[in-house]
Amino acid sequence: MKSFNYKTLLNSNISGLVIAGLYGYFGRLIFSALRNSLFKFSLFSVTFIVIVPMLIGSIPIIFSPKDKKVSIWFSIWSPAVSVLIFFFLAFLSRVEDGICIIILAVPYTVGAILGGVLLRFFIVRKRKRN
């Protein structure tokens, strides 16, 4: 019987997509919980609209196998799928309504793809130097 390997699981395509979707979901929950705190976080702050989508797009690239990290198509579609997973979780749990998801769809998808492509660029550049 073959033993279970956590490293193989973490380096699979699916794990990065799920982790990125969960990151977006929990980020959304944290922003809504801290909305009335001392820090006065806003859901439409630069962090929530720009940085969170870029991180959602970077996470699947980080957890992907080495051969996928250099693929331009993987760095485009995997962040987009991660955003869909986040939207699905947010809609299912009633954290976001349909209209909110429609409004956030374009900036989140573009930001996630930008994050994935930028991370891919830096990975390819680093590999060329070595």
GUSE-164522 format. One line per 4 residues: number of its first residue (from 1); their letters; for each residue x, y, z of N, C-alpha, C, O. Coordinates in nm, 4 decimals. Example, Ala and Ser with C-alpha at 12.3 -4.5 7.8 and 13.67 -1.06 7.14 Angstrom:
1 = as = 1.3190 -0.5690 0.7800 1.2300 -0.4500 0.7800 1.3200 -0.3300 0.7800 1.4236 -0.3319 0.8465 ~ 1.2850 -0.2250 0.7080 1.3670 -0.1060 0.7140 1.2900 0.0030 0.7870 1.3409 0.1138 0.8039
# end
This chain:
1 = mksf = 0.0840 -0.1182 0.0000 0.0000 0.0000 0.0000 0.0885 0.1245 0.0000 0.1863 0.1330 0.0743 ~ 0.0532 0.2186 -0.0826 0.1304 0.3412 -0.0971 0.0967 0.4375 0.0166 -0.0201 0.4562 0.0507 ~ 0.1998 0.4981 0.0746 0.1754 0.5909 0.1858 0.1292 0.7265 0.1339 0.1576 0.7639 0.0201 ~ 0.0589 0.7982 0.2177 0.0061 0.9299 0.1826 0.1173 1.0328 0.1934 0.1879 1.0375 0.2942
5 = nykt = 0.1338 1.1150 0.0909 0.2419 1.2119 0.0865 0.1823 1.3531 0.0855 0.1204 1.3941 -0.0127 ~ 0.2011 1.4266 0.1948 0.1469 1.5615 0.2050 0.2138 1.6574 0.1072 0.1499 1.7502 0.0575 ~ 0.3404 1.6357 0.0797 0.4123 1.7234 -0.0139 0.3525 1.7137 -0.1541 0.3391 1.8147 -0.2233 ~ 0.3168 1.5923 -0.1957 0.2534 1.5743 -0.3261 0.1181 1.6443 -0.3301 0.0824 1.7057 -0.4306
9 = llns = 0.0438 1.6350 -0.2218 -0.0865 1.7008 -0.2155 -0.0718 1.8521 -0.2242 -0.1461 1.9176 -0.2972 ~ 0.0237 1.9080 -0.1502 0.0426 2.0528 -0.1520 0.0960 2.1029 -0.2847 0.0727 2.2187 -0.3195 ~ 0.1664 2.0203 -0.3596 0.2194 2.0616 -0.4889 0.1279 2.0244 -0.6050 0.1725 2.0199 -0.7196 ~ 0.0037 1.9983 -0.5774 -0.0898 1.9676 -0.6849 -0.1620 2.0942 -0.7281 -0.1648 2.1933 -0.6552
13 = nisg = -0.2197 2.0901 -0.8461 -0.2926 2.2063 -0.8987 -0.4135 2.2394 -0.8132 -0.4420 2.3566 -0.7885 ~ -0.4841 2.1383 -0.7683 -0.6089 2.1575 -0.6946 -0.5843 2.2256 -0.5603 -0.6606 2.3141 -0.5218 ~ -0.4811 2.1868 -0.4896 -0.4581 2.2434 -0.3561 -0.4347 2.3938 -0.3624 -0.4871 2.4675 -0.2788 ~ -0.3574 2.4405 -0.4596 -0.3338 2.5838 -0.4726 -0.4611 2.6607 -0.5017 -0.4811 2.7703 -0.4495
17 = lvia = -0.5468 2.6041 -0.5844 -0.6734 2.6696 -0.6175 -0.7628 2.6795 -0.4947 -0.8229 2.7839 -0.4689 ~ -0.7713 2.5713 -0.4197 -0.8569 2.5688 -0.3005 -0.8010 2.6619 -0.1922 -0.8760 2.7368 -0.1297 ~ -0.6702 2.6569 -0.1706 -0.6088 2.7443 -0.0697 -0.6298 2.8907 -0.1058 -0.6580 2.9724 -0.0182 ~ -0.6165 2.9248 -0.2336 -0.6373 3.0635 -0.2768 -0.7829 3.1059 -0.2576 -0.8097 3.2170 -0.2118
21 = glyg = -0.8765 3.0182 -0.2922 -1.0176 3.0499 -0.2713 -1.0509 3.0695 -0.1248 -1.1255 3.1604 -0.0884 ~ -0.9946 2.9830 -0.0404 -1.0164 2.9961 0.1042 -0.9512 3.1229 0.1588 -1.0059 3.1874 0.2482 ~ -0.8352 3.1584 0.1057 -0.7684 3.2815 0.1479 -0.8581 3.4030 0.1192 -0.8745 3.4903 0.2044 ~ -0.9149 3.4073 0.0001 -1.0052 3.5173 -0.0346 -1.1282 3.5206 0.0545 -1.1719 3.6272 0.0977
25 = yfgr = -1.1833 3.4036 0.0816 -1.3030 3.3946 0.1654 -1.2748 3.4423 0.3074 -1.3496 3.5233 0.3622 ~ -1.1667 3.3920 0.3670 -1.1344 3.4331 0.5039 -1.0883 3.5785 0.5089 -1.1115 3.6477 0.6081 ~ -1.0236 3.6245 0.4033 -0.9889 3.7672 0.3962 -1.1140 3.8536 0.3967 -1.1180 3.9581 0.4615 ~ -1.2154 3.8097 0.3245 -1.3421 3.8830 0.3210 -1.4078 3.8835 0.4578 -1.4615 3.9856 0.5007
29 = lifs = -1.4040 3.7697 0.5269 -1.4623 3.7633 0.6611 -1.3881 3.8546 0.7580 -1.4504 3.9207 0.8410 ~ -1.2566 3.8586 0.7480 -1.1772 3.9442 0.8367 -1.2061 4.0910 0.8090 -1.2199 4.1698 0.9026 ~ -1.2156 4.1289 0.6821 -1.2453 4.2688 0.6502 -1.3819 4.3101 0.7019 -1.3992 4.4224 0.7493 ~ -1.4791 4.2203 0.6931 -1.6113 4.2578 0.7443 -1.6129 4.2614 0.8964 -1.6855 4.3419 0.9548
33 = alrn = -1.5347 4.1761 0.9619 -1.5298 4.1763 1.1088 -1.4577 4.2998 1.1621 -1.4932 4.3515 1.2681 ~ -1.3569 4.3471 1.0896 -1.2783 4.4624 1.1350 -1.3331 4.5964 1.0852 -1.2731 4.7011 1.1092 ~ -1.4440 4.5926 1.0179 -1.5009 4.7145 0.9600 -1.5273 4.8215 1.0657 -1.5059 4.9398 1.0391 ~ -1.5718 4.7843 1.1809 -1.6054 4.8812 1.2850 -1.5014 4.8869 1.3969 -1.5296 4.9357 1.5064
37 = slfk = -1.3828 4.8376 1.3691 -1.2800 4.8358 1.4722 -1.2051 4.9687 1.4758 -1.2405 5.0639 1.4064 ~ -1.1032 4.9725 1.5565 -1.0208 5.0917 1.5682 -0.9499 5.1277 1.4385 -0.9200 5.2447 1.4143 ~ -0.9228 5.0277 1.3550 -0.8460 5.0512 1.2335 -0.9303 5.1063 1.1196 -0.8756 5.1566 1.0214 ~ -1.0613 5.0979 1.1306 -1.1537 5.1474 1.0287 -1.1236 5.0898 0.8899 -1.1101 5.1636 0.7923
41 = fslf = -1.1134 4.9568 0.8829 -1.0944 4.8922 0.7543 -1.2200 4.9098 0.6702 -1.3316 4.9018 0.7215 ~ -1.2018 4.9330 0.5445 -1.3132 4.9448 0.4525 -1.3054 4.8299 0.3523 -1.1970 4.7919 0.3080 ~ -1.4208 4.7756 0.3175 -1.4219 4.6685 0.2190 -1.3716 4.7163 0.0838 -1.3219 4.6366 0.0043 ~ -1.3841 4.8439 0.0574 -1.3383 4.8963 -0.0707 -1.2078 4.9709 -0.0575 -1.1832 5.0673 -0.1300
45 = svtf = -1.1244 4.9274 0.0338 -0.9922 4.9864 0.0478 -0.9005 4.9306 -0.0608 -0.9348 4.8349 -0.1302 ~ -0.7861 4.9910 -0.0734 -0.6880 4.9451 -0.1715 -0.6479 4.8006 -0.1426 -0.6271 4.7216 -0.2347 ~ -0.6373 4.7676 -0.0171 -0.5978 4.6313 0.0197 -0.6987 4.5291 -0.0307 -0.6600 4.4276 -0.0888 ~ -0.8261 4.5542 -0.0095 -0.9282 4.4560 -0.0461 -0.9485 4.4488 -0.1972 -0.9786 4.3417 -0.2497
49 = iviv = -0.9328 4.5591 -0.2671 -0.9595 4.5615 -0.4107 -0.8359 4.5287 -0.4945 -0.8495 4.4780 -0.6059 ~ -0.7155 4.5565 -0.4432 -0.5944 4.5356 -0.5237 -0.5076 4.4223 -0.4685 -0.4750 4.3285 -0.5412 ~ -0.4704 4.4302 -0.3423 -0.3717 4.3364 -0.2866 -0.4307 4.1963 -0.2693 -0.3662 4.0983 -0.3065 ~ -0.5500 4.1848 -0.2147 -0.6102 4.0526 -0.1932 -0.6268 3.9770 -0.3253 -0.5910 3.8593 -0.3303
53 = pmli = -0.6788 4.0375 -0.4324 -0.6872 3.9620 -0.5585 -0.5504 3.9196 -0.6124 -0.5365 3.8103 -0.6673 ~ -0.4494 4.0061 -0.5968 -0.3164 3.9688 -0.6456 -0.2600 3.8511 -0.5660 -0.1924 3.7648 -0.6220 ~ -0.2877 3.8477 -0.4366 -0.2442 3.7341 -0.3557 -0.3231 3.6083 -0.3902 -0.2672 3.4986 -0.3930 ~ -0.4517 3.6236 -0.4163 -0.5334 3.5093 -0.4590 -0.4765 3.4515 -0.5887 -0.4748 3.3298 -0.6069
57 = gsip = -0.4308 3.5368 -0.6770 -0.3724 3.4908 -0.8030 -0.2345 3.4305 -0.7874 -0.1949 3.3461 -0.8679 ~ -0.1603 3.4716 -0.6858 -0.0243 3.4209 -0.6651 -0.0229 3.2846 -0.5960 0.0658 3.2032 -0.6219 ~ -0.1181 3.2596 -0.5104 -0.1177 3.1359 -0.4309 -0.1204 3.0094 -0.5174 -0.0449 2.9168 -0.4875 ~ -0.2027 2.9995 -0.6227 -0.1987 2.8760 -0.7026 -0.0641 2.8550 -0.7723 -0.0228 2.7412 -0.7945
61 = iifs = 0.0035 2.9633 -0.8064 0.1345 2.9516 -0.8705 0.2362 2.9001 -0.7687 0.3203 2.8163 -0.8011 ~ 0.2283 2.9502 -0.6469 0.3211 2.9072 -0.5410 0.3069 2.7588 -0.5135 0.4077 2.6902 -0.4959 ~ 0.1849 2.7071 -0.5092 0.1605 2.5680 -0.4748 0.1588 2.4740 -0.5953 0.1310 2.3551 -0.5796 ~ 0.1875 2.5238 -0.7131 0.1837 2.4396 -0.8323 0.3146 2.3637 -0.8506 0.4180 2.4029 -0.7964
65 = pkdk = 0.3097 2.2551 -0.9271 0.4341 2.1826 -0.9585 0.5299 2.2708 -1.0384 0.4874 2.3669 -1.1027 ~ 0.6573 2.2385 -1.0344 0.7598 2.3218 -1.0988 0.7363 2.3415 -1.2474 0.7605 2.4503 -1.2996 ~ 0.6900 2.2393 -1.3160 0.6692 2.2522 -1.4596 0.5531 2.3461 -1.4942 0.5516 2.4053 -1.6020 ~ 0.4574 2.3597 -1.4043 0.3435 2.4483 -1.4292 0.3772 2.5944 -1.3997 0.3138 2.6841 -1.4553
69 = kvsi = 0.4755 2.6199 -1.3134 0.5087 2.7569 -1.2728 0.5523 2.8440 -1.3894 0.5355 2.9657 -1.3834 ~ 0.6076 2.7861 -1.4950 0.6576 2.8646 -1.6076 0.5545 2.8774 -1.7199 0.5782 2.9490 -1.8172 ~ 0.4427 2.8104 -1.7078 0.3399 2.8136 -1.8120 0.2578 2.9431 -1.8029 0.1990 2.9735 -1.6991 ~ 0.2553 3.0175 -1.9122 0.1782 3.1430 -1.9145 0.0287 3.1137 -1.9033 -0.0446 3.1884 -1.8386
73 = wfsi = -0.0164 3.0055 -1.9660 -0.1595 2.9729 -1.9612 -0.2015 2.9328 -1.8208 -0.3106 2.9682 -1.7760 ~ -0.1158 2.8594 -1.7513 -0.1468 2.8217 -1.6136 -0.1521 2.9449 -1.5246 -0.2362 2.9534 -1.4351 ~ -0.0629 3.0407 -1.5486 -0.0612 3.1618 -1.4660 -0.1774 3.2550 -1.4977 -0.1996 3.3524 -1.4258 ~ -0.2512 3.2269 -1.6034 -0.3716 3.3052 -1.6360 -0.4970 3.2349 -1.5846 -0.5788 3.2967 -1.5165
77 = wspa = -0.5129 3.1063 -1.6165 -0.6393 3.0405 -1.5819 -0.6486 3.0026 -1.4350 -0.7578 3.0072 -1.3782 ~ -0.5377 2.9652 -1.3712 -0.5487 2.9221 -1.2311 -0.5885 3.0367 -1.1373 -0.6682 3.0131 -1.0464 ~ -0.5375 3.1598 -1.1541 -0.5893 3.2682 -1.0697 -0.7376 3.2973 -1.0947 -0.8121 3.3287 -1.0018 ~ -0.7792 3.2864 -1.2207 -0.9209 3.3106 -1.2514 -1.0097 3.2053 -1.1854 -1.1170 3.2382 -1.1347
81 = vsvl = -0.9666 3.0805 -1.1853 -1.0427 2.9738 -1.1201 -1.0441 2.9958 -0.9686 -1.1452 2.9706 -0.9031 ~ -0.9326 3.0427 -0.9133 -0.9275 3.0712 -0.7689 -1.0285 3.1779 -0.7300 -1.0930 3.1677 -0.6257 ~ -1.0424 3.2798 -0.8133 -1.1406 3.3853 -0.7874 -1.2816 3.3274 -0.7944 -1.3673 3.3635 -0.7138 ~ -1.3061 3.2383 -0.8898 -1.4380 3.1743 -0.8983 -1.4676 3.0926 -0.7727 -1.5807 3.0931 -0.7239
85 = ifff = -1.3677 3.0230 -0.7203 -1.3866 2.9453 -0.5974 -1.4199 3.0396 -0.4813 -1.5099 3.0119 -0.4020 ~ -1.3468 3.1507 -0.4720 -1.3757 3.2499 -0.3680 -1.5180 3.3028 -0.3813 -1.5905 3.3098 -0.2821 ~ -1.5591 3.3403 -0.5023 -1.6948 3.3913 -0.5230 -1.7989 3.2861 -0.4880 -1.9015 3.3180 -0.4279 ~ -1.7735 3.1615 -0.5249 -1.8666 3.0531 -0.4948 -1.8834 3.0374 -0.3439 -1.9956 3.0262 -0.2946
89 = lafl = -1.7714 3.0367 -0.2702 -1.7780 3.0248 -0.1245 -1.8489 3.1441 -0.0613 -1.9289 3.1278 0.0308 ~ -1.8192 3.2640 -0.1109 -1.8797 3.3854 -0.0556 -2.0303 3.3883 -0.0833 -2.1083 3.4301 0.0023 ~ -2.0709 3.3444 -0.2014 -2.2127 3.3433 -0.2354 -2.2867 3.2346 -0.1586 -2.3971 3.2566 -0.1088 ~ -2.2251 3.1178 -0.1495 -2.2873 3.0053 -0.0802 -2.3104 3.0357 0.0676 -2.4123 2.9960 0.1242
93 = srve = -2.2173 3.1053 0.1291 -2.2295 3.1360 0.2717 -2.3018 3.2684 0.2967 -2.3140 3.3120 0.4112 ~ -2.3485 3.3304 0.1928 -2.4230 3.4570 0.2009 -2.3390 3.5742 0.2533 -2.3929 3.6713 0.3063 ~ -2.2069 3.5639 0.2380 -2.1204 3.6756 0.2736 -2.1322 3.7846 0.1667 -2.1264 3.9037 0.1975 ~ -2.1487 3.7431 0.0418 -2.1680 3.8352 -0.0700 -2.2965 3.7983 -0.1435 -2.3334 3.6812 -0.1525
97 = dgic = -2.3631 3.8999 -0.1953 -2.4806 3.8779 -0.2797 -2.4366 3.8706 -0.4249 -2.3221 3.9014 -0.4583 ~ -2.5275 3.8301 -0.5093 -2.4975 3.8171 -0.6516 -2.4519 3.9463 -0.7156 -2.3578 3.9460 -0.7949 ~ -2.5166 4.0565 -0.6827 -2.4801 4.1845 -0.7434 -2.3407 4.2280 -0.6996 -2.2669 4.2873 -0.7784 ~ -2.3038 4.1993 -0.5751 -2.1690 4.2327 -0.5267 -2.0649 4.1519 -0.6018 -1.9586 4.2035 -0.6362
101 = iiil = -2.0945 4.0266 -0.6271 -2.0014 3.9419 -0.7006 -1.9870 3.9915 -0.8438 -1.8770 3.9904 -0.8991 ~ -2.0957 4.0344 -0.9032 -2.0889 4.0883 -1.0395 -2.0029 4.2150 -1.0421 -1.9229 4.2337 -1.1338 ~ -2.0190 4.3010 -0.9430 -1.9411 4.4249 -0.9370 -1.7928 4.3943 -0.9143 -1.7065 4.4591 -0.9736 ~ -1.7629 4.2970 -0.8298 -1.6238 4.2635 -0.7979 -1.5580 4.1718 -0.9006 -1.4362 4.1546 -0.8975
105 = avpy = -1.6350 4.1129 -0.9908 -1.5814 4.0115 -1.0822 -1.4661 4.0632 -1.1672 -1.3617 3.9985 -1.1752 ~ -1.4830 4.1764 -1.2295 -1.3778 4.2273 -1.3194 -1.2524 4.2690 -1.2434 -1.1438 4.2226 -1.2781 ~ -1.2619 4.3556 -1.1397 -1.1373 4.3924 -1.0726 -1.0676 4.2744 -1.0044 -0.9446 4.2685 -1.0026 ~ -1.1432 4.1821 -0.9493 -1.0818 4.0678 -0.8831 -1.0160 3.9741 -0.9839 -0.9045 3.9274 -0.9606
109 = tvga = -1.0822 3.9463 -1.0937 -1.0244 3.8572 -1.1938 -0.9001 3.9185 -1.2565 -0.7988 3.8504 -1.2727 ~ -0.9070 4.0469 -1.2919 -0.7905 4.1148 -1.3504 -0.6760 4.1194 -1.2491 -0.5613 4.0923 -1.2849 ~ -0.7050 4.1530 -1.1248 -0.6017 4.1589 -1.0218 -0.5388 4.0238 -0.9958 -0.4173 4.0144 -0.9782 ~ -0.6200 3.9187 -0.9930 -0.5678 3.7840 -0.9688 -0.4799 3.7388 -1.0851 -0.3722 3.6831 -1.0637
113 = ilgg = -0.5250 3.7624 -1.2068 -0.4445 3.7251 -1.3228 -0.3136 3.8044 -1.3240 -0.2077 3.7495 -1.3544 ~ -0.3212 3.9310 -1.2915 -0.2003 4.0136 -1.2840 -0.1037 3.9591 -1.1786 0.0169 3.9524 -1.2025 ~ -0.1558 3.9205 -1.0634 -0.0716 3.8616 -0.9585 -0.0059 3.7325 -1.0042 0.1127 3.7111 -0.9792 ~ -0.0814 3.6466 -1.0707 -0.0260 3.5199 -1.1194 0.0782 3.5396 -1.2276 0.1823 3.4738 -1.2267
117 = vllr = 0.0511 3.6295 -1.3208 0.1453 3.6544 -1.4306 0.2721 3.7221 -1.3783 0.3821 3.6892 -1.4227 ~ 0.2583 3.8157 -1.2850 0.3772 3.8808 -1.2274 0.4641 3.7805 -1.1520 0.5864 3.7819 -1.1662 ~ 0.4025 3.6940 -1.0725 0.4801 3.5940 -1.0013 0.5492 3.5008 -1.0994 0.6651 3.4650 -1.0784 ~ 0.4813 3.4608 -1.2057 0.5417 3.3765 -1.3090 0.6607 3.4476 -1.3721 0.7650 3.3861 -1.3942
121 = ffiv = 0.6460 3.5763 -1.4011 0.7553 3.6545 -1.4600 0.8792 3.6503 -1.3704 0.9905 3.6298 -1.4189 ~ 0.8598 3.6697 -1.2407 0.9732 3.6689 -1.1490 1.0354 3.5291 -1.1358 1.1570 3.5164 -1.1217 ~ 0.9526 3.4253 -1.1404 1.0036 3.2885 -1.1330 1.0873 3.2568 -1.2574 1.1968 3.2017 -1.2466 ~ 1.0357 3.2917 -1.3745 1.1088 3.2649 -1.5002 1.2384 3.3459 -1.5022 1.3426 3.2947 -1.5430
125 = rkrk = 1.2330 3.4688 -1.4597 1.3516 3.5541 -1.4574 1.4587 3.4979 -1.3631 1.5775 3.4997 -1.3951 ~ 1.4157 3.4485 -1.2479 1.5094 3.3905 -1.1519 1.5718 3.2643 -1.2075 1.6914 3.2415 -1.1893 ~ 1.4929 3.1812 -1.2752 1.5456 3.0574 -1.3328 1.6465 3.0871 -1.4436 1.7447 3.0142 -1.4579 ~ 1.6247 3.1916 -1.5215 1.7183 3.2273 -1.6278 1.8513 3.2745 -1.5717 1.9559 3.2518 -1.6324
129 = rn = 1.8481 3.3396 -1.4569 1.9715 3.3860 -1.3938 2.0545 3.2711 -1.3409 2.1774 3.2779 -1.3396 ~ 1.9878 3.1655 -1.2972 2.0604 3.0505 -1.2406 2.1029 2.9592 -1.3472 2.1653 2.8568 -1.3196
# end
